[in-house]
Amino acid sequence: MLIISCIQCKFHEIRQEGNERMSRCIRENCYSEFSKCIATKALNRFLEQESSSSNPPFSAIERFYSRE
């Protein structure tokens, strides 16, 4: 599998494995899908999406003692 976010990295290379092209991280010597770099990118993207959601902050006090 080719990972688009890795293509611009200077440590990225593309290898042919059978009929499939694979992204490989030269720095970590593994396929990019298993690299720490892509895991960090995924975590950062997840945290950005969570912080930008329109849900109001949760308050346990408001949940149990709602304003009436």
Secondary structure, 3 states (H helix, E strand, C coil): CCCHHHCCCCCEEEEEECCEEEEEECCCCEEHHHCHHHHHHHHHHHHHHHHCCCCCCCCHHHHHCCCC
